[in-house]
Amino acid sequence: MKRLLLVVVVIVILIIGGGLTSQIASNGNQLAIPGLIRQTTNPDASALDMAPWKAEQLFLFVGFILVNLVGMAVTIMAIVWFLNWQVKTANATKSSVTTTAVTTTEEPTKTIA
């Protein structure tokens, strides 16, 4: 019974969404949803329309953000690579010192005749 009720609710939501979509499509540029009615046709006063200078500023802003993100990623990658290289060098030095210490502390066995 719960599954049937869930299916009915989903179907009703889909029907309502389809009705709103058809109203928006039939009205052309005017939106059918209350509160989203366009009150001006001046692109400088609207957040939905793009004036040429607004489009240029948006393009420059997005490019600036992407370049900065790539720059930060490369910097972080270089730092992590350098630190990893230092850790590998330290581990290699530590293992060679340990091996050397083990070989130098061993004394050969002498037999007395």
Secondary structure, DSSP 8 states (H G I E B T S, - for coil): -HHHHHHHHHHHHHHHHHHHHHHHHHHTTS--STT-------TTT-SSS--HHHHHHHHHHHHHHHHHHHHHHHHHHHHHHHHHHHHHHHHHHHHHHHHHHHHHH--------
